[in-house]
């Protein structure tokens, strides 16, 4: 896609892990600068499988504390099962909606995960907690959420091991959405909540048409957790990693600066 077409979009939507940063790592200074610059010109949304606390710690709280920038930023954690916007009047992040799991639902999901892993025959000892309650989602990491990233990447690079677990899990949780995410993760949300759902919620809550949005992510391939975004029909750019995203944003920001400087000169 040409840069001229990319900068014509009014809402830029980003995946988080693998796109803006690597798993468990804060967004670095260079990426933060590009993000802040983009927010001067465009509205931005982050759609992630992670929860809001994680996104605050590794991204939001590292940005310049500028209410004008925050007012253009929207956060949709756990595949869009929650939606947060910044309220300049209170200087607080406010919850637009949240599809929380009940305690009974959480117990059912956790028991089903444990049974599925046992049936699949995986006996790995997790490093840190294996099952995390994200309130709107239950997140399972086969090796544990604190396992080193390189260990995680080596364990299931083609997603086949988790596909076995998911095969046992699906009939037990057929009323939920089960997504393979990250290097060793399986995430369980309420039925229909995927990143595609998040995109449709953005359109509904903000008034942006699908044609006015662009999504940037690293897992737009079939069965990747960004793939449901592609199915909505919005424009998508697939990146390989955060370094690729930086190169793209450098071009985007440069083009926007040139465009708005030219427009200002004509006034």
N, C-alpha and C positions, 0 to 999 in steps of 0.2 A: 504494500500500500504506500502511495506517495505521501510525503510529509505534508504537502498542501491539503490532502484529503484528511489526514489525521488531525491537523490543527483546526479544521472546519468544525469538528465535533465540539459540543458544549459541555459534555460530561465525560470525564476520563475515569474509568473504573479499573482498579488494579487488584489482582491477586496479591497475597502477601508473601508467604514462605516460598522461596524459589524464584520470586519475581523482584521483590524489593529488598529481600535479605535472605540469608540461609537460615534454616531452622534453628530456633533458640538463640539467635544472635540479634542484637539491636541493629536497626537500620544505620548504616555508617554516615559519616558527616557529608560526604559528597552526594549521596542519594538524598539526604535530608535537604540539602541546598537546592537540588533539582525539584524536589517535591514542593518546597516553599515557593520557588519561582513559578512553577506551574500553577499553584493556587492563586497567584496574583492575577492570572488571566482566565482560569477555567475552574469549574466545579470539579471536585475529585471525590470518588468513593472508594473505600477499601472493602473488598468482599473476601473474607477469610474463613477457614475452618476453625481457627482458634477463637478463644473467648475475648471479651472486651478488656479484661485485666491484662492479658498478654499483649494486646495491641497498644494499650496505654504505655506499658513498661518499655516496649521495644520500638515504638514509633511516635504515638501522639504526644507523649510527654517530652519528647526530644525535639519537637518542632519549635520554632520561635513562638513565644506566647503572644500572638497577634490575633485579637478577636476577628479582624477582617478576614484573615486567612482561615481560621477555624470555622467561620460562618460558611465557607465554601466547601468544607470537608464533611463527608458522611461516612459512618462506620457501620458495616453490616457483618458482625462476627457470626461464628458457627453457621456458615452457609446462608446467612440471611434470616436465621430464626429470631434474630433481634436486630434493631435498627436504632442508631444513636445519631443525634444532631446536636450542634453547639448552639446554646441560647445566649446571645450577647447581653441580654438584659440581666440575666442572673450569673453570667460568666461560668455556666456549668454545662456539662454534657447531659442531655436529656434523652430519655428512652421514648422513642416513637411507638414502638410495640415490642413485645417479647413473648414468644411461644414457648413457655416453660414446660418442662416435663414434670408430672406429678411424682410423688415419692413412690407410689405403686408402679408407675411406668419405669422409673429408674431401677427399681429392684428387679423387675422382669427382664429388662435389657441386660443388666449386669449378670444375672444368673444365666441368661442365654449365651452371653459371650463366654463365660467360664465353661459351660457345657460344650460349646462349639470348638473351643481350643482343645479340650480334652479329646473330643471325637476326632479332631484333625491330627492328633498325635504330636503336637508341639509341646515340648517340655522346657523351653528356655526359662532361665531364671531372670526375672526382670530387674533392671537397674532403676531404682526409684519406683513410683507407683505405675502399675500397668493400666489401671482403669481410673479415669479422671471424670468427675462430675462437673460439667460446665453449665449446669442448670437447664439450658435449652438443648443440651446435647450430652451424650455419654461418649467419651473418646477413649479408645483402647489402643495401646501400643504394645505389640508383642514382646519387644525387648525392654519395655519400660520407658517412660517419658524422659528419664535422665540418661539413657544410654548414649554413648558418643555417636556423633553424626556419621562418621565413617563406618562404624559398626552397623548402624541402621541401614546405610546405603548398600552395604554388602550383603545383607541378609535376604532381601527380596527385591532385587532390582527389576524384575519383570512382573511383579505383582502376583505371581502364580501361587505362592504359599498363602497369601491372604485370600486369594480367590477360593482356596479350599475351605478356609475358615468361614468365609462369607457363604459358601454353598451350604454349610450346616446351619448357619445363622439365619439365613433368609426365611426358611419355612417356619422358624420359631418366632420371627418378628416380621411377619408379612404385612403388618399394618404400620411399619416404620420405614424410613429411608436409610439405607445402609450404603456408606460410601467408603471406598478405599482411598485414603489420603496420606500424603507424606510418604516417607520411606518405609515405615512399619505400622502405620495407623489404619484403624477401621473406626469410622465415626457413625453414630446412630442418632438420627433426628426424627422428628415427627414426619409422617408420610408427606411427600411432595416438597420437602424443604431441601433444595439443592442450590447451587450457585445460579441456576436458571431462575429459580424462585426469587432469589435476591434481585436479579436484574428486573424482573417484572414488578417487584415491590418498589424499586427505585423509580420506575416509570410512573407507577400509581401515586406514590407519595410526593414526588417532585414535579410532575407534569412534563418531564423530559420524554420525548418520543424515543422509541428504540433507534430510529435513524439518527438521532442526535448524540448517541452514546458510542463510546469505543471501549473495548475491554482489552487489557494487556495482562497476559498470564503465561505460565510455563507448562501447563498441563491441559492443553486444548485438544490433544489427541483422543481418539476413542477410548473410553473407560478412564480417562484422566478426570480428576475432580473439577477441572474447569470446563469439561466438554459440554455440560448442560447449558453453559452460557452460549456456546456456539449454536445450540439448537434453538435459541430464542430469535436468531436471525440478525443480531446486532453485529456491527463491524468488530473484528477481533484481530489482534496482533499477537502471535506466539513468540515468546522470547525463550532463550536457552537457560538463562541464569541472571542474577542481578547485574553482572557486568554488561550483559547484552542490554538490559533495561536502561542502564546508565547511558550507553551509547545512543539509544533511541531518544531518551529524554534530553540529552544534550542537543540533538538536532531539533527536537520539538521546541524546546525553550528558545533556542537561537532563532528559529523561524517565527515564533510568536513575538519575540522582542523586535525583530525587523518589521513584522507586519504592523504592530501597534505604534512603532516609531514613525513609520511611513504615514499611517493614518493621522497621527498627532501633527505631523508636519503639514498635512493638507488643511488642517483646521485654521 
